Amino acid sequence: MQKTIQSWAFGVLLLLAMALSSSAVAAPSISYRLSMPQPHTHYFEVEMRLAGFKGKNQEVTMPVWAPGSYLIREFPKDVEAFQAFVGNTAVKAEKTDKNTWRVATGGKDVTVKYKVYAYELSVRTSFIDASHGYLNGTSVFMYPEGHKDLPSTLTVVPFKGWSKVSTGLPQVSGQPFTYRAQNYDVLADSPIEIGNHEILSFESNGVKHEVAMYGEANYDPKKLTADMKRVTEEATKVFGELPFNYYLFIVHNLASGGGGLEHLNSTTLHATRTAYGSERTYEGFLNLVAHEYFHLWNVKRLRPIALGPFDYNQENYSRMLWVSEGFTTYYADLIMRRAGFTSEREHLDRIASSITSVENTPGNKVVSAAQSSFDAWIKQYRPDENSYNTHLSYYSKGALLGMLLDMEILRATNGTKSLDDAMKALYDQYYKKQNRGFTDKEFQQGIEKFTGKLMDEFFQKYVYGVETPDYNSFLSTVGITLTDVNKGTNQPLLGAGISTASGRPIVTTVTRNGSAWQAGLNVNDEIIGINGYRVSDDINKSIPAYAVGDIVELVVSRAGQLMILPVTLLKDQTLRYQASMVNPLTEAQKKNYLKWVSSK
């Protein structure tokens, strides 16, 4: 009897062990295979193997947008030849909405195959031709619905003759061109460059950094890596740490181009291939490096609560892009100053230029920084001829707000603290301690800890409202004064943008409440003459010959119909600021200024 009981118990334990073993084997897993057998046709080919998933059907989804670029781009439009197989047997697969496919797995392991047409070379999309391949995960890789958190492996099969793959994903040991991602968010946030590009490297703060350089360009590798090292080390001083053990810059050197997109431990930058040859354009490239590198903290980790975890199926609204992008723009300029790439004079000119640009944009009086952030999905990437009048970039306005809040903190702490300290404290609290994004209110409270006062009035006026700050009041904290050099002038202004690219003067913009606006001049009007004389150039060149209050008659062709428009010339209300240091500086101003621009 005892032996029977023991045998029964052993049998139960054996069955339990087998069940546990079976359960372990059946744990869901995802693997991808990316190939490109005919790159000149601009197609990537993807195989996604799903193993251990339960249920008769499995839905797979492709994102419709790319984080960091706030526009629904409808990536599934480029997918074709979608098929699914259990073993070698094709199974039913049907599309259920614009970015979802349902696969009849029957509870078995399944391999999904599809092609992606990739012929848009931008920092936010994917591209492949006979010279190289580049991809962003959101526009190429699908994921099983409801399982974004699962880890995956990716095997890249480069086209024959291509020998290099650069990505921020960690490589699987002993397996060439095979990488692992801890979840779909990481896979989607790790762009990949494939081809025969040059790879530069440098160490910054003890961490390896690589630069994948696609395309010929006039850069000096030694100088470029040394200068990028200076930029990265200066940026790191704000937060005091690098939260990764490897960083990758992917640089596309093109006939023309610019811009970048941030990722978790990498970035993609576009540069004009001749940009490294002049001081101005080279500094512009380094400023871009500073901007995208600063994003590895500000937005990729220190982020508004709406920006992660992501919903890839629809817009992820936030009123805080003026911080995520605007503050990053502000810090890029500050990093360039602190690292010694720009002089005091150049920094002052940049400040004056930024204020001039924002205050001369009519949309600045229409939309707030918070609303501009919220409307990014419908406005920022879809400008039209009237955007100048109705919209303002959260990049430019946010940069100025970052500067003003920096001045507030410097003043409140007698130059012992700055915006750097507030940003680091927010980073420590919400990313390092809580691993979550901040709310709008929590961000304001984080600033208030360093200003020592409630900031409701500031935020209501300048963040959620459209009031014009008294810039001199803020900038006096560090001894800067602004002067409008146009003040007191009495010149006329037409208030219309003109393009002569077609060989004819065509109206491209009409400034709200200006002379052209009041007279009824329209975008797309062709200006043929003024006061009886034919014109073939930008008519704005002729306006200074007249006086404020003069009436000029424009001969206009509108949709082929000729008409005469009388225009009463109004005073030019354009601002043009210059910034200078007061002399002498007070001791307080000296202390604040040094805290602001000095390398820590």
C-alpha positions as CSV (number, residue, x, y, z in Angstrom):
1,M,0.0,0.0,0.0
2,Q,2.8,2.4,0.9
3,K,4.6,1.6,-2.4
4,T,1.3,2.3,-4.3
5,I,0.9,5.7,-2.7
6,Q,4.6,6.5,-3.4
7,S,4.1,5.4,-7.0
8,W,1.0,7.6,-7.3
9,A,2.8,10.6,-5.7
10,F,5.7,10.1,-8.1
11,G,3.3,10.0,-11.0
12,V,1.6,13.2,-10.0
13,L,4.9,14.9,-9.5
14,L,6.1,13.7,-12.9
15,L,2.9,14.9,-14.6
16,L,3.3,18.3,-12.8
17,A,7.0,18.5,-13.9
18,M,6.0,17.7,-17.5
19,A,3.2,20.3,-17.4
20,L,5.6,22.9,-16.1
21,S,8.2,21.9,-18.7
22,S,5.6,22.1,-21.4
23,S,4.5,25.5,-20.1
24,A,8.0,26.7,-20.2
25,V,8.6,25.5,-23.7
26,A,5.3,27.0,-24.9
27,A,6.1,30.5,-23.5
28,P,5.4,33.0,-26.3
29,S,8.4,34.1,-28.3
30,I,9.0,36.4,-31.2
31,S,11.8,36.4,-33.7
32,Y,12.3,38.5,-36.9
33,R,14.3,38.0,-40.0
34,L,15.0,41.0,-42.2
35,S,16.4,40.5,-45.7
36,M,16.8,42.6,-48.8
37,P,17.6,40.4,-51.8
38,Q,16.9,43.1,-54.4
39,P,17.7,46.5,-52.8
40,H,17.4,48.3,-56.1
41,T,13.6,47.6,-56.0
42,H,13.4,49.4,-52.6
43,Y,11.8,46.5,-50.7
44,F,12.7,45.0,-47.3
45,E,11.4,41.5,-46.7
46,V,10.3,40.5,-43.2
47,E,9.6,37.2,-41.6
48,M,8.1,37.3,-38.1
49,R,7.9,34.0,-36.2
50,L,5.4,33.7,-33.4
51,A,5.8,30.6,-31.2
52,G,3.8,29.6,-28.1
53,F,0.9,31.9,-28.6
54,K,-2.5,30.5,-27.6
55,G,-5.9,30.9,-29.3
56,K,-7.2,30.1,-32.8
57,N,-6.3,33.5,-34.1
58,Q,-3.6,36.0,-33.6
59,E,-3.7,39.7,-34.6
60,V,-0.6,41.5,-35.7
61,T,-0.3,45.2,-35.9
62,M,1.9,47.8,-37.6
63,P,2.3,51.3,-36.1
64,V,0.9,54.3,-37.9
65,W,3.4,56.9,-36.6
66,A,7.0,57.2,-35.3
67,P,7.8,58.5,-31.8
68,G,9.5,61.9,-31.9
69,S,7.7,62.8,-35.1
70,Y,4.1,63.7,-34.2
71,L,2.1,62.9,-37.3
72,I,0.1,59.9,-38.4
73,R,2.1,58.6,-41.4
74,E,0.1,55.5,-42.2
75,F,3.1,53.1,-42.5
76,P,0.9,50.1,-43.4
77,K,0.3,51.7,-46.8
78,D,3.7,50.4,-47.9
79,V,3.1,46.7,-46.9
80,E,2.3,44.1,-49.5
81,A,2.4,40.3,-50.0
82,F,1.3,39.6,-46.5
83,Q,1.1,35.8,-45.9
84,A,1.1,33.4,-43.0
85,F,2.3,29.8,-42.6
86,V,2.1,27.1,-40.1
87,G,5.0,25.0,-41.1
88,N,4.9,25.0,-44.9
89,T,1.2,25.3,-45.0
90,A,-0.4,28.7,-45.8
91,V,-3.1,29.7,-43.4
92,K,-5.8,32.2,-43.6
93,A,-4.7,35.8,-43.0
94,E,-7.0,38.8,-43.5
95,K,-6.7,42.5,-42.9
96,T,-9.2,43.8,-40.3
97,D,-8.4,47.5,-40.3
98,K,-5.8,49.8,-41.8
99,N,-2.9,48.5,-39.7
100,T,-4.1,45.1,-38.3
101,W,-4.1,41.6,-39.8
102,R,-5.8,38.5,-38.3
103,V,-4.0,35.2,-38.7
104,A,-5.7,31.8,-38.3
105,T,-3.0,30.1,-36.3
106,G,-5.1,27.3,-34.9
107,G,-3.0,27.6,-31.7
108,K,0.1,26.6,-33.5
109,D,3.4,28.4,-34.2
110,V,3.1,30.7,-37.2
111,T,5.5,32.6,-39.5
112,V,4.2,35.8,-41.0
113,K,5.9,37.1,-44.2
114,Y,5.5,40.4,-45.9
115,K,7.3,43.1,-47.9
116,V,7.7,46.8,-47.1
117,Y,8.3,49.3,-49.9
118,A,10.9,51.7,-48.5
119,Y,11.9,54.7,-50.6
120,E,11.6,57.8,-48.4
121,L,14.9,58.8,-47.0
122,S,14.1,60.8,-43.9
123,V,15.0,60.5,-40.3
124,R,11.5,59.2,-39.5
125,T,10.9,56.7,-42.3
126,S,12.8,53.8,-44.1
127,F,14.8,53.6,-47.3
128,I,16.7,51.1,-49.3
129,D,18.4,51.3,-52.7
130,A,21.5,49.8,-54.3
131,S,23.8,51.8,-52.1
132,H,22.5,51.1,-48.6
133,G,19.5,50.3,-46.4
134,Y,18.1,52.3,-43.5
135,L,15.1,51.7,-41.4
136,N,13.0,52.8,-38.5
137,G,11.3,49.9,-36.7
138,T,7.8,51.5,-36.7
139,S,7.7,51.5,-40.5
140,V,8.9,48.0,-41.0
141,F,8.2,45.7,-38.0
142,M,4.8,44.4,-36.9
143,Y,4.1,43.1,-33.4
144,P,1.5,40.6,-32.0
145,E,-1.4,42.6,-30.6
146,G,-1.4,42.7,-26.9
147,H,2.2,41.5,-26.6
148,K,4.4,44.6,-27.0
149,D,6.2,43.8,-23.8
150,L,7.6,40.5,-25.0
151,P,11.4,40.3,-25.9
152,S,12.4,39.4,-29.4
153,T,15.4,38.6,-31.6
154,L,16.2,40.1,-35.0
155,T,18.4,38.6,-37.6
156,V,19.5,40.9,-40.4
157,V,20.6,39.4,-43.7
158,P,22.5,42.1,-45.6
159,F,22.5,42.2,-49.3
160,K,25.4,40.4,-50.8
161,G,28.5,42.6,-50.7
162,W,27.2,44.6,-47.8
163,S,29.3,44.0,-44.7
164,K,28.1,46.3,-42.0
165,V,25.1,46.7,-39.8
166,S,24.9,49.6,-37.3
167,T,22.2,49.7,-34.6
168,G,21.7,50.5,-31.0
169,L,20.3,47.0,-30.3
170,P,22.7,44.7,-28.4
171,Q,24.1,41.8,-30.4
172,V,23.5,38.2,-29.6
173,S,26.9,36.7,-28.7
174,G,28.3,34.4,-31.3
175,Q,25.6,35.1,-33.9
176,P,26.5,37.6,-36.6
177,F,24.0,40.3,-37.4
178,T,21.6,39.0,-34.8
179,Y,20.3,41.3,-32.1
180,R,17.9,41.2,-29.2
181,A,15.3,43.7,-28.0
182,Q,13.8,43.6,-24.6
183,N,10.4,44.6,-25.9
184,Y,8.8,46.1,-29.0
185,D,9.3,49.7,-27.9
186,V,13.1,49.1,-27.9
187,L,13.0,47.4,-31.3
188,A,10.9,50.2,-32.7
189,D,13.3,52.8,-31.2
190,S,16.5,51.4,-32.6
191,P,17.1,52.5,-36.2
192,I,19.4,50.3,-38.4
193,E,21.9,51.3,-41.1
194,I,23.0,48.5,-43.4
195,G,25.7,48.7,-46.1
196,N,29.3,49.6,-46.4
197,H,29.4,52.8,-44.5
198,E,32.4,54.2,-42.6
199,I,32.3,53.7,-38.8
200,L,34.0,56.3,-36.6
201,S,34.3,55.9,-32.8
202,F,35.1,57.8,-29.7
203,E,34.7,57.4,-26.0
204,S,32.7,59.9,-24.0
205,N,32.4,59.6,-20.2
206,G,33.7,56.1,-20.3
207,V,31.1,54.9,-22.8
208,K,31.7,53.8,-26.4
209,H,30.1,56.1,-29.1
210,E,30.1,55.2,-32.8
211,V,29.3,57.2,-35.8
212,A,27.9,55.4,-38.9
213,M,28.7,57.7,-41.8
214,Y,26.8,57.0,-45.0
215,G,27.7,59.0,-48.1
216,E,30.8,60.9,-49.1
217,A,31.4,64.2,-47.3
218,N,34.2,66.6,-46.6
219,Y,34.6,65.8,-42.9
220,D,37.9,65.3,-41.0
221,P,37.3,62.1,-39.0
222,K,39.8,63.0,-36.2
223,K,38.4,66.6,-35.8
224,L,34.8,65.4,-36.1
225,T,35.0,62.8,-33.4
226,A,37.0,65.1,-31.1
227,D,34.3,67.8,-31.5
228,M,31.4,65.4,-31.0
229,K,33.1,64.1,-27.9
230,R,33.2,67.7,-26.5
231,V,29.5,68.2,-27.3
232,T,28.5,64.9,-25.7
233,E,30.6,65.4,-22.6
234,E,29.1,68.9,-22.1
235,A,25.6,67.7,-22.5
236,T,26.2,64.9,-19.9
237,K,27.1,67.4,-17.3
238,V,23.5,68.6,-17.0
239,F,22.2,65.2,-15.8
240,G,25.5,63.7,-14.5
241,E,25.2,60.3,-16.0
242,L,24.9,58.3,-19.2
243,P,22.0,55.8,-18.8
244,F,23.4,53.2,-21.4
245,N,26.7,51.4,-22.3
246,Y,26.7,52.2,-26.0
247,Y,25.5,55.1,-28.2
248,L,25.2,55.3,-32.0
249,F,25.0,58.3,-34.4
250,I,23.7,57.4,-37.8
251,V,24.7,60.2,-40.2
252,H,23.3,60.4,-43.8
253,N,25.5,62.8,-45.8
254,L,23.3,64.0,-48.7
255,A,23.2,66.6,-51.5
256,S,21.0,68.7,-49.2
257,G,19.3,68.1,-46.0
258,G,19.2,68.6,-42.3
259,G,17.4,67.5,-39.2
260,G,17.4,64.5,-36.8
261,L,15.4,62.2,-34.8
262,E,16.1,61.0,-31.3
263,H,16.1,57.4,-30.0
264,L,16.8,55.5,-26.8
265,N,20.5,55.1,-27.3
266,S,21.0,56.4,-30.8
267,T,20.0,59.1,-33.3
268,T,19.8,59.6,-37.0
269,L,21.1,62.9,-38.4
270,H,20.9,64.3,-42.0
271,A,23.6,66.6,-43.2
272,T,24.6,68.3,-46.4
273,R,27.7,66.5,-47.6
274,T,29.6,69.9,-47.8
275,A,28.5,71.0,-44.3
276,Y,31.8,70.2,-42.6
277,G,33.8,72.6,-44.8
278,S,32.7,76.0,-43.4
279,E,32.6,77.2,-39.8
280,R,29.0,78.3,-40.0
281,T,27.6,75.0,-41.4
282,Y,29.9,72.9,-39.3
283,E,28.7,74.6,-36.1
284,G,25.2,74.0,-37.4
285,F,25.9,70.3,-37.6
286,L,27.4,70.2,-34.1
287,N,24.3,72.1,-32.8
288,L,22.2,69.3,-34.3
289,V,24.4,66.7,-32.6
290,A,23.8,68.6,-29.3
291,H,20.1,68.8,-29.8
292,E,19.5,65.1,-30.6
293,Y,22.0,63.9,-27.9
294,F,20.2,66.0,-25.2
295,H,17.0,64.2,-26.2
296,L,18.4,60.9,-24.7
297,W,17.5,62.4,-21.4
298,N,14.8,65.0,-22.2
299,V,12.0,63.1,-23.8
300,K,13.5,59.6,-24.1
301,R,13.6,59.3,-20.3
302,L,12.5,62.6,-18.7
303,R,9.2,62.8,-20.5
304,P,5.6,64.0,-20.4
305,I,3.3,61.2,-19.2
306,A,1.6,60.9,-22.6
307,L,4.8,60.0,-24.3
308,G,5.4,56.4,-23.2
309,P,4.4,53.7,-23.1
310,F,3.2,54.5,-26.6
311,D,0.0,53.8,-28.4
312,Y,1.2,53.2,-31.9
313,N,-2.4,53.1,-33.3
314,Q,-3.3,56.7,-32.8
315,E,-2.2,60.2,-31.7
316,N,-0.6,60.5,-28.3
317,Y,-1.5,64.0,-27.2
318,S,0.6,66.2,-25.0
319,R,0.7,69.9,-24.1
320,M,4.3,69.6,-23.1
321,L,6.3,69.4,-26.4
322,W,7.4,73.0,-25.7
323,V,9.5,71.3,-22.9
324,S,10.5,68.2,-24.8
325,E,11.5,70.0,-28.0
326,G,11.8,73.6,-27.0
327,F,14.0,73.1,-23.9
328,T,16.2,70.8,-26.0
329,T,16.6,73.5,-28.6
330,Y,17.5,75.9,-25.8
331,Y,20.0,73.5,-24.4
332,A,21.6,72.8,-27.7
333,D,22.6,76.5,-28.0
334,L,23.7,76.6,-24.4
335,I,25.8,73.4,-24.8
336,M,27.5,75.0,-27.9
337,R,28.4,78.0,-25.8
338,R,29.6,76.1,-22.8
339,A,31.7,73.8,-24.9
340,G,33.4,76.8,-26.5
341,F,32.1,76.4,-30.0
342,T,30.2,79.7,-30.0
343,S,31.5,83.0,-28.6
344,E,29.7,85.3,-26.2
345,R,28.8,87.5,-29.2
346,E,27.5,84.6,-31.3
347,H,25.4,83.4,-28.3
348,L,23.9,86.9,-27.8
349,D,23.1,87.1,-31.5
350,R,21.4,83.7,-31.4
351,I,19.2,84.9,-28.5
352,A,18.3,88.1,-30.2
353,S,17.5,86.3,-33.4
354,S,15.3,83.8,-31.7
355,I,13.2,86.4,-29.9
356,T,12.9,88.5,-33.1
357,S,11.7,85.4,-35.0
358,V,9.0,84.5,-32.4
359,E,7.8,88.0,-31.8
360,N,7.5,88.7,-35.6
361,T,5.4,85.6,-36.2
362,P,1.6,86.5,-36.1
363,G,0.7,83.1,-34.9
364,N,2.6,83.9,-31.6
365,K,-0.5,86.0,-30.7
366,V,-2.9,83.3,-31.7
367,V,-1.7,80.0,-30.3
368,S,0.0,79.3,-27.0
369,A,3.0,77.1,-26.5
370,A,0.8,74.4,-24.8
371,Q,-1.8,74.5,-27.6
372,S,0.9,74.4,-30.3
373,S,2.2,71.2,-28.6
374,F,-1.2,69.7,-28.5
375,D,-1.9,70.5,-32.2
376,A,1.4,69.1,-33.4
377,W,-0.4,66.2,-34.9
378,I,-2.4,68.4,-37.3
379,K,-0.2,71.5,-37.7
380,Q,3.5,71.1,-37.1
381,Y,4.2,68.7,-40.0
382,R,1.4,70.0,-42.3
383,P,2.1,73.7,-42.7
384,D,0.2,75.7,-45.3
385,E,0.2,79.2,-46.7
386,N,-1.6,80.5,-43.6
387,S,0.4,78.7,-40.9
388,Y,2.6,81.7,-40.3
389,N,-0.6,83.6,-39.2
390,T,-2.1,80.9,-37.1
391,H,0.6,78.6,-35.7
392,L,3.9,78.9,-33.8
393,S,6.4,76.2,-33.4
394,Y,6.8,74.7,-29.9
395,Y,10.5,74.4,-30.7
396,S,11.1,78.2,-31.0
397,K,8.6,79.3,-28.3
398,G,9.6,76.5,-25.9
399,A,13.3,77.5,-26.3
400,L,12.5,81.0,-25.1
401,L,10.4,79.8,-22.2
402,G,13.2,77.6,-21.1
403,M,15.5,80.6,-21.1
404,L,13.0,82.7,-19.1
405,L,12.6,79.9,-16.5
406,D,16.4,79.6,-16.3
407,M,16.5,83.3,-15.5
408,E,13.8,82.9,-12.8
409,I,15.8,80.1,-11.1
410,L,19.1,82.0,-11.3
411,R,17.5,85.1,-9.8
412,A,15.6,83.2,-7.1
413,T,18.7,81.3,-5.9
414,N,21.3,84.1,-6.3
415,G,23.1,82.2,-8.9
416,T,23.5,79.0,-7.0
417,K,21.0,77.0,-9.0
418,S,19.8,77.0,-12.6
419,L,17.4,75.2,-14.9
420,D,20.1,72.4,-15.0
421,D,19.3,71.6,-11.4
422,A,15.6,71.5,-11.9
423,M,15.9,69.3,-15.0
424,K,18.2,66.9,-13.1
425,A,15.8,66.8,-10.1
426,L,12.8,66.0,-12.4
427,Y,14.9,63.3,-14.1
428,D,15.8,61.7,-10.8
429,Q,12.3,61.8,-9.5
430,Y,10.2,60.7,-12.4
431,Y,12.6,58.5,-14.5
432,K,15.1,57.0,-12.0
433,K,12.8,56.7,-9.0
434,Q,9.4,56.1,-10.5
435,N,10.1,55.2,-14.2
436,R,7.2,57.2,-15.5
437,G,6.4,60.4,-17.2
438,F,5.4,63.6,-15.5
439,T,2.1,65.4,-15.6
440,D,1.8,69.1,-16.7
441,K,1.3,70.1,-13.0
442,E,4.2,68.0,-11.8
443,F,6.5,69.7,-14.2
444,Q,5.4,73.1,-12.9
445,Q,5.8,71.9,-9.4
446,G,9.3,70.7,-10.2
447,I,10.2,74.2,-11.4
448,E,8.6,75.8,-8.4
449,K,10.9,73.9,-6.1
450,F,13.8,75.9,-7.5
451,T,12.1,79.3,-7.9
452,G,10.8,79.1,-4.4
453,K,7.4,80.5,-5.4
454,L,4.2,79.6,-7.2
455,M,4.6,79.9,-11.0
456,D,0.9,80.0,-11.8
457,E,1.1,83.6,-13.3
458,F,4.1,82.7,-15.5
459,F,2.5,79.6,-16.8
460,Q,-0.9,81.2,-17.4
461,K,0.6,84.2,-19.2
462,Y,3.3,82.6,-21.3
463,V,2.7,78.8,-21.5
464,Y,-1.1,78.6,-21.7
465,G,-1.5,82.2,-22.8
466,V,-0.1,84.4,-25.5
467,E,1.1,87.4,-23.6
468,T,4.5,89.0,-24.6
469,P,7.1,88.6,-21.8
470,D,9.2,91.6,-20.7
471,Y,12.3,90.0,-22.0
472,N,14.6,92.7,-20.6
473,S,13.2,92.1,-17.1
474,F,14.2,88.4,-17.3
475,L,17.5,88.8,-19.1
476,S,18.7,91.5,-16.8
477,T,19.4,88.6,-14.4
478,V,22.5,87.8,-16.3
479,G,23.2,91.3,-17.5
480,I,21.8,91.1,-21.0
481,T,19.8,93.9,-22.5
482,L,17.7,93.8,-25.7
483,T,17.3,96.8,-28.1
484,D,14.8,97.0,-31.0
485,V,16.9,98.7,-33.7
486,N,13.7,99.2,-35.8
487,K,12.1,101.3,-33.1
488,G,11.5,104.8,-34.4
489,T,11.7,103.9,-38.1
490,N,8.9,104.8,-40.4
491,Q,9.2,102.5,-43.4
492,P,6.4,100.9,-45.4
493,L,5.9,97.2,-45.7
494,L,3.8,95.2,-48.1
495,G,3.5,92.2,-45.8
496,A,3.6,89.5,-48.5
497,G,6.1,86.8,-49.2
498,I,7.0,86.6,-52.9
499,S,8.7,83.7,-54.7
500,T,10.3,84.1,-58.2
501,A,11.3,80.4,-58.5
502,S,9.0,80.0,-61.5
503,G,10.3,83.1,-63.2
504,R,7.3,85.1,-62.1
505,P,6.6,86.9,-58.9
506,I,4.1,84.7,-57.1
507,V,2.6,85.5,-53.6
508,T,3.4,82.7,-51.1
509,T,2.3,84.3,-47.8
510,V,0.2,87.2,-46.7
511,T,0.9,88.6,-43.2
512,R,-2.1,89.0,-41.0
513,N,-3.3,92.7,-40.7
514,G,-0.5,93.9,-43.0
515,S,-0.9,96.1,-46.1
516,A,-1.4,93.2,-48.5
517,W,-3.9,91.5,-46.1
518,Q,-6.0,94.7,-45.8
519,A,-6.0,95.2,-49.6
520,G,-7.1,91.6,-50.3
521,L,-3.9,90.2,-52.0
522,N,-4.1,86.4,-52.1
523,V,-1.6,83.6,-52.0
524,N,-0.9,82.4,-55.5
525,D,-1.6,85.8,-57.1
526,E,0.9,86.7,-59.7
527,I,2.0,90.4,-59.4
528,I,2.5,91.7,-62.9
529,G,2.9,95.5,-62.3
530,I,3.0,98.3,-59.8
531,N,1.7,101.8,-60.6
532,G,1.7,101.2,-64.3
533,Y,5.1,99.5,-64.6
534,R,5.7,95.9,-65.2
535,V,7.7,93.9,-62.5
536,S,9.5,90.7,-62.9
537,D,11.2,90.5,-59.5
538,D,10.2,90.4,-55.9
539,I,8.0,93.6,-55.5
540,N,9.2,94.0,-51.9
541,K,12.4,95.5,-53.4
542,S,10.3,98.4,-54.8
543,I,8.3,99.2,-51.6
544,P,11.1,101.2,-49.8
545,A,10.8,103.8,-52.6
546,Y,7.4,104.7,-51.3
547,A,6.2,106.2,-48.0
548,V,3.8,105.1,-45.3
549,G,0.3,106.0,-46.3
550,D,1.0,105.9,-50.1
551,I,-1.5,104.0,-52.2
552,V,0.1,101.8,-54.9
553,E,-1.8,100.0,-57.6
554,L,-0.9,96.4,-58.2
555,V,-1.7,94.7,-61.4
556,V,-2.5,91.1,-60.4
557,S,-3.3,87.9,-62.2
558,R,-5.5,85.7,-60.2
559,A,-6.4,82.3,-61.7
560,G,-5.7,83.9,-65.1
561,Q,-8.0,87.0,-64.5
562,L,-6.3,90.4,-64.4
563,M,-7.3,92.9,-61.8
564,I,-6.1,96.1,-60.2
565,L,-5.7,96.1,-56.4
566,P,-5.1,99.5,-54.6
567,V,-2.8,98.9,-51.6
568,T,-2.4,101.5,-48.8
569,L,1.1,101.0,-47.5
570,L,1.2,100.6,-43.7
571,K,4.1,101.1,-41.4
572,D,6.5,98.3,-41.0
573,Q,5.9,96.9,-37.5
574,T,8.7,94.3,-37.7
575,L,10.9,94.0,-34.7
576,R,14.6,93.5,-35.0
577,Y,16.4,92.9,-31.7
578,Q,20.0,93.2,-30.8
579,A,21.4,91.8,-27.5
580,S,24.3,93.2,-25.6
581,M,25.9,92.9,-22.2
582,V,25.4,95.8,-19.8
583,N,28.6,97.5,-18.7
584,P,29.5,97.3,-15.9
585,L,27.8,94.1,-14.6
586,T,26.8,94.0,-11.0
587,E,28.3,91.3,-8.8
588,A,25.0,89.5,-8.8
589,Q,24.8,89.6,-12.6
590,K,28.4,88.3,-12.9
591,K,27.6,85.4,-10.7
592,N,24.4,84.5,-12.5
593,Y,26.1,84.8,-15.9
594,L,28.9,82.5,-15.0
595,K,26.6,79.9,-13.5
596,W,24.5,80.1,-16.7
597,V,27.2,79.7,-19.4
598,S,30.2,78.1,-17.6
599,S,31.1,74.5,-18.1
600,K,30.5,72.7,-14.9
